[in-house]
Amino acid sequence: MLDVHRLTLLREVKLHGSMSAAARELAYSHSAISQQLGVLEKETGVILLEKAGRNVKLTPAGEELVRNTEAILAAIERAESDLATSHQRVQGVVTVAAFASISRSVLPAAVAELARNYPGLDVRLRREEPETAVMQLMSRQVDAVVTDAFPGTQGAPHGGVHTTVIGQDPIRGYLPHGVAFEDFDQLRNARWVLEPVSAASSQWALRVCRELGFEPVVAHTSSDLLFHLRMVEQGLAAAFLPDMVVREADSDVVPSPWLPSDQHRAIQYLVRSGSEDSVALVAVREAIEQAFRLNSDL
């Protein structure tokens, strides 16, 4: 009989790219994980890991076992969800990881509504970057993730994750406030503030600018979209800003007619496959959807 805990440890090595990274994420020692995976190899009778430089990588047999582990974990999630649904009570602890702007503007209202309606439900929030949040979801460190997705960029992984689109948040282009732009060619010299280049939002923004025919001069980099807004307000940079951020700050900046105004980011609710029908997770999703709609109508 294969041990689910050991199977999960092998999956963590796959997710994080190395045994050391998995150990750090799980607060285990490297030797503890190595020992458990050695036992798993004896149980299966096949080699699951092989050296790759200073690290290890999964063998084809290890990769296949991880794929089967995803199905096992999804079945466990469904079993837990069915048990929770059988008594139809929304209760227990639900940990939600979310990105900054929705954490500030939407989630507090959603959690307050859940506290009023379901006193037995304990919702705990974590402010995390999207990539980190998804890894924590797949590692069972959080129960749900609220993230965003931009057109043409890679979203959450399909394997092991169930995605629901909560809504759409418009994104508009803004030029530095108070700086006169008399023709389109001036955009080529505008200084921009973007998120780090690895972020999906930056990959999307760069593509939009290039499709317009210019390479943006990225003078400032920050993952804080309120910082982006302040740079626009001070006339220091151009930026693509979601309506949620501009609305939260009650800013009077005006979108530029030179830049697209028909773009949107999708706000997504992610849970592990098999848990999507959990009464607690459904209640959390519905509360976030309602709070998002109310925020969008302001």
C-alpha positions in Angstrom: 0.0 0.0 0.0 1.5 3.3 -1.1 1.7 6.0 1.6 -0.1 9.2 0.5 2.2 11.4 2.6 5.2 10.1 0.7 3.5 10.5 -2.6 2.8 14.1 -1.7 6.4 14.7 -0.8 7.4 13.4 -4.3 4.9 15.8 -5.8 6.4 18.7 -3.8 9.8 17.9 -5.2 8.3 18.1 -8.7 6.4 21.3 -7.9 9.3 23.2 -6.4 12.0 21.9 -8.7 14.4 20.4 -6.1 14.4 18.5 -2.8 16.0 21.5 -1.0 13.3 23.9 -2.2 10.5 21.4 -1.2 12.2 21.1 2.2 12.3 24.8 2.7 8.6 25.3 1.7 7.4 22.5 3.9 9.7 23.4 6.9 11.2 19.9 6.7 14.9 18.9 6.7 16.5 17.8 3.5 17.4 14.5 5.1 13.9 13.8 6.3 12.4 14.2 2.8 15.3 12.2 1.3 14.6 9.4 3.8 10.9 9.3 3.1 11.4 9.2 -0.7 13.9 6.4 -0.2 11.2 4.4 1.5 8.8 5.3 -1.3 11.3 3.9 -3.8 11.4 0.6 -1.9 7.6 0.5 -1.7 7.3 1.0 -5.5 10.3 -1.1 -6.5 11.5 1.5 -9.0 13.9 4.5 -9.1 11.9 7.7 -8.7 14.7 10.3 -8.6 18.0 10.7 -10.3 20.9 13.2 -9.9 20.9 16.3 -12.1 24.0 18.3 -11.3 23.7 19.3 -7.6 20.0 18.7 -7.6 17.7 15.7 -8.4 15.0 15.3 -11.0 12.2 12.8 -11.3 12.7 9.8 -13.5 9.9 8.9 -16.0 8.6 6.5 -13.4 8.6 9.3 -10.9 6.8 11.7 -13.3 4.1 9.0 -13.9 3.7 8.5 -10.2 3.2 12.2 -9.6 0.5 12.3 -12.4 -1.3 9.4 -10.6 -0.8 11.2 -7.3 -2.7 14.2 -8.7 -5.7 11.9 -9.3 -5.4 10.4 -5.8 -5.3 13.8 -4.1 -8.3 15.0 -6.2 -10.2 11.9 -5.0 -9.3 12.7 -1.4 -10.5 16.3 -1.9 -13.8 15.1 -3.3 -14.3 12.7 -0.4 -13.6 15.4 2.1 -15.9 17.8 0.3 -18.7 15.1 0.2 -18.4 14.6 3.9 -18.5 18.3 4.6 -21.5 18.7 2.3 -23.4 15.8 3.9 -24.3 17.9 6.9 -24.8 21.1 4.8 -23.2 23.3 7.5 -20.7 26.0 6.4 -18.1 25.7 9.0 -14.4 25.1 9.6 -11.2 27.0 8.7 -10.7 28.2 5.1 -7.4 29.9 4.3 -7.5 32.2 1.2 -4.4 33.7 -0.5 -4.9 36.7 -2.7 -3.1 39.5 -4.5 -2.8 43.0 -3.1 -5.5 45.1 -4.7 -8.4 42.7 -4.2 -7.1 42.0 -0.7 -7.6 45.6 0.1 -10.8 46.5 -1.8 -12.9 43.3 -1.9 -11.9 40.6 0.5 -12.5 42.5 3.8 -16.2 43.1 2.8 -16.5 39.5 1.7 -15.1 38.1 5.0 -17.3 40.4 7.1 -20.4 39.1 5.2 -19.3 35.5 5.8 -18.8 36.2 9.5 -22.3 37.5 9.7 -23.9 34.7 7.8 -21.7 31.7 9.0 -20.4 32.2 12.5 -18.9 28.7 12.4 -16.7 29.6 9.5 -13.2 30.9 10.2 -11.8 32.6 7.1 -8.1 33.5 7.2 -6.4 35.7 4.6 -2.9 35.8 3.2 -1.5 38.5 1.0 0.6 36.6 -1.6 1.9 37.1 -5.1 -0.1 35.0 -7.6 2.7 32.6 -8.4 3.5 31.9 -4.7 -0.2 31.6 -3.9 -0.8 28.9 -6.6 2.2 26.9 -5.3 0.8 27.1 -1.7 -2.6 25.9 -3.0 -1.2 22.9 -4.7 0.9 22.2 -1.6 -2.2 22.3 0.6 -0.9 25.3 2.6 -4.0 27.3 1.6 -7.5 26.2 0.6 -8.3 28.8 -2.1 -6.6 31.5 -4.2 -7.9 34.7 -5.6 -5.7 35.7 -8.5 -5.8 37.6 -11.8 -5.2 36.6 -15.4 -4.3 38.7 -18.4 -5.2 38.1 -22.0 -2.7 36.0 -23.9 -0.6 35.1 -20.8 -0.3 31.7 -19.1 -2.8 31.3 -16.3 -3.0 28.8 -13.4 -1.9 25.3 -14.1 -4.7 23.0 -15.2 -3.6 19.9 -13.4 -4.9 19.7 -9.9 -6.6 23.2 -9.9 -10.2 24.1 -10.5 -10.7 27.7 -11.8 -13.8 29.9 -11.6 -13.9 33.4 -13.1 -15.4 35.8 -10.6 -15.5 38.8 -12.9 -13.6 41.1 -15.2 -11.7 44.2 -14.1 -11.1 46.8 -16.9 -7.5 48.0 -17.5 -6.8 51.3 -19.0 -3.6 53.1 -20.2 -2.6 56.3 -18.4 0.1 58.8 -19.5 2.0 61.0 -17.0 -0.5 63.5 -15.5 0.0 67.0 -16.6 2.4 66.1 -19.4 1.1 67.2 -22.9 1.2 64.5 -25.6 0.4 66.1 -28.9 1.0 63.1 -31.2 1.4 59.3 -31.0 5.2 59.4 -31.7 5.7 61.0 -28.3 4.7 57.7 -26.7 8.1 56.2 -27.8 9.8 58.5 -25.3 7.4 58.2 -22.4 8.8 56.6 -19.3 6.8 53.7 -17.9 6.3 51.9 -14.6 5.5 48.2 -14.8 5.5 45.2 -12.5 8.6 42.9 -12.6 9.2 41.4 -16.1 8.3 37.9 -14.8 4.8 39.1 -13.9 2.0 38.2 -16.3 0.8 41.8 -16.2 4.2 43.0 -17.5 4.2 40.4 -20.3 0.8 41.5 -21.3 1.6 45.3 -21.1 4.8 44.8 -23.2 2.8 42.9 -25.9 0.1 45.7 -26.0 2.8 48.4 -26.5 4.6 46.4 -29.1 1.4 45.8 -31.0 0.8 49.6 -31.0 4.2 50.0 -32.6 6.6 51.1 -29.9 8.9 49.6 -27.2 8.1 51.1 -23.8 10.9 52.7 -21.9 10.5 50.9 -18.5 12.1 53.3 -16.1 10.5 52.0 -12.9 9.6 48.6 -11.6 7.3 47.7 -8.7 4.7 45.1 -7.9 2.7 47.7 -6.0 0.0 49.1 -8.3 -0.7 52.0 -5.9 2.9 53.0 -6.5 2.2 52.9 -10.3 -0.8 55.2 -9.8 1.1 57.7 -7.7 3.8 57.9 -10.3 1.2 58.7 -12.9 -0.4 61.3 -10.7 3.0 63.0 -10.2 3.6 63.1 -13.9 6.6 60.7 -13.6 5.5 57.7 -15.6 2.9 56.1 -17.8 1.1 52.9 -16.6 -1.7 50.4 -17.3 -4.0 50.6 -14.3 -6.9 48.3 -13.3 -10.1 50.2 -12.5 -10.1 48.5 -9.1 -6.9 50.3 -8.1 -8.0 53.7 -9.5 -11.3 53.4 -7.8 -9.8 52.4 -4.5 -7.6 55.5 -4.4 -10.4 57.7 -5.6 -8.0 59.2 -8.1 -9.0 61.7 -10.8 -6.5 60.5 -13.4 -8.0 60.2 -16.8 -7.2 57.4 -19.3 -5.2 58.4 -22.4 -7.0 58.3 -25.8 -3.7 57.1 -27.3 -3.8 53.8 -25.3 -6.3 50.9 -25.4 -9.3 51.2 -23.1 -11.0 47.9 -24.0 -8.7 45.5 -22.1 -9.6 43.5 -19.0 -8.0 41.2 -16.5 -10.0 38.2 -15.3 -10.4 37.8 -11.5 -10.2 34.1 -10.7 -11.0 31.9 -7.8 -8.8 28.8 -7.6 -9.3 25.7 -5.5 -7.8 22.2 -5.7 -9.6 19.8 -8.0 -12.1 17.8 -6.2 -12.8 20.4 -3.6 -14.9 22.8 -5.8 -18.2 21.6 -4.3 -17.2 22.0 -0.7 -20.0 24.0 1.0 -17.4 26.2 2.8 -15.4 27.0 -0.4 -18.6 27.7 -2.4 -19.8 30.1 0.3 -16.4 31.9 0.3 -16.5 32.1 -3.5 -20.1 33.5 -3.6 -19.2 36.1 -0.9 -16.2 37.2 -2.9 -18.3 37.4 -6.1 -20.9 39.5 -4.4 -18.3 41.9 -2.9 -16.6 42.2 -6.2 -19.8 43.1 -8.0 -20.6 45.7 -5.3 -17.1 47.2 -5.6 -17.4 47.3 -9.4 -20.6 49.2 -9.2 -19.2 52.0 -7.1 
